[in-house]
């Protein structure tokens, strides 16, 4: 849940690499995703998603799959989800991440762009983290997720953000690793947003 898989590569010189973002081949386990971004990956075929015959990825809503064939090579079971965004190979879902922030005070991260539709996309009551059962077949229970990967409060506004980081540079709220945030992404004013 709340993961980002981007800039991964599955390229093989002698055969075609597939599933640069997520590659599922086990039929004995359930792969679940929730409020995650799997986009901007590279492969010879199926850059963001590949599933072995007979396997699926179970969506627990609010996921972004940048480029998927949505055929037998990338099977996503929506489980009633209505808020997933799944792009195609010819029309991928892109343009929501800012460049990586690499500040020594927190782990490196990709903030969402200020205008991203992924900001506040999750109703507060659905900002959940899941604990799996011992056999990983189903979720044992869910509870509200209160922090992002940097320790910032989640959600911060009228809803939670999709992906591992809540809030963005230039959103008017200082985040971990930001000395200030004046509500814009201009770096040459009184507040440098890096």
Secondary structure, 3 states (H helix, E strand, C coil): CCCEECCCEECCCCCCCECCCEEECCCCCCEEECCCEECCCEECECCCEEECCCCCEEECCCCEECCCCCCCCCCEECCCCCCCEECCCCCCCCCCEEEEECCCCCCCEEEECCCCCCCCCEEHHHCEEEEECCCCCCEEEEEECCECCCCCECCCCCEECCCCCCCCCCCCCCCCCCCCCCCCCCCCCCCCCC
